[in-house]
Amino acid sequence: MQRTVLEGVGSYLPERIVTNDELATRIDTSDAWIRERTGIGQRHIAAAHETATFMGAEAARRALAAAGASADSVDAVIVATSTPDQGFPATAVSIQAAIGMTRGFAFDLSAACSGFVYGVSVADAMIRAGQCRSALVIGTEVYSRILNWEDRSTCVLFGDGAGAVLLRAGTGEDDRGVISTHIHSDGRYGDILFIDGATGQDDRPQHLVMNGREVFRHAVSKLAGAVDEALAANDLTQADIDWLVPHQANRRIIDAMGKRLGLAPEQVVVTVDRHANTSAASIPLALDEAVRDGRIRRGHLVLIEALGGGLTWGSALIRF
Ligand code: ACO
């Protein structure tokens, strides 16, 4: 069977790090409260020049370098973001220009924190359908610009960053590549996690609004269903999984998923302590870290999963 092969991973984090203690000088919170509830210790926050396009382009260049590929060999750019630089052109098109691609196609998709899983699913389907032979899938987010910095229940949870993978049509003989993807949404829960205000409709600033308890409840049950579905669809057992690379929203949700899969804590890639929740960027950021430090190697079976605003959720199984 012809598979879509993952050829390279790259990421970018803003230079500025903001610790919990620094936040506690501005709002009524503490390092202990944030760590205990979420596992977060710090986050990277973008400077003015570190836009979704800037960070996404840098992550894409690093993914191309890791794959030993040039921008002109890429057919498509799919960007998952909830914080695009503008309504249009799409951030994907701006990144296409920034990395020197002058052909192919580029578009954004909006699936909040599940955006990267959705992007891998769409790219895999397009590659297998023959619409393109290669695609950069990029998650790039600047949540610091949509946070209400006076709302301690949300502003402590998020950070900025970008991650990218290069996917390419395999030869047909590869056992590596995207094995399956499953994506879901249920718009009935749109009101538990959303960005308030719509561009052009009024002058209100756009802010992220979240009912944390409800999101937590849905995350645990829906992600458990998503990991079971991925295993069952491929006739695999928990023992076949080498690594879980979950969306990095909250340490307690991550630990619950690791347990559900019967994985040792060392088999779960965790970055939420240093990156906080970077939404669609969190999985490729975590993948990049674990590939670069040698944990994830050729032949390993990796499960990625995420849940985000929408609600949207899903999973993908990828053999490296
Ligand atoms: N510092 C100190 N106290 C705080 C803070 C803070 N930063 N934020 C809230 N509190 C207070 C509240 O005001 C409340 O006080 P009260 O009891 O006097 O009213 C108390 O802490 C408890 O608040 P809860 O919201 O009930 O705390 P909870 O234990 O549920 O933890 C949290 C909140 C961390 C947000 C948790 O619900 C959670 O992790 N939910 C999932 C969120 C998530 O994963 N979102 C992202 C997924 S999708 C995406 O990535 C976009």
Boltz pocket constraint, residues with backbone or C-beta under 6 A from the ligand:
constraints:
  - pocket:
      binder: B
      contacts: [[A, 28], [A, 29], [A, 30], [A, 33], [A, 34], [A, 37], [A, 38], [A, 112], [A, 113], [A, 152], [A, 153], [A, 154], [A, 156], [A, 193], [A, 210], [A, 211], [A, 212], [A, 213], [A, 215], [A, 216], [A, 219], [A, 249], [A, 250], [A, 253], [A, 277], [A, 279], [A, 307], [A, 308], [A, 309]]
      max_distance: 6.0
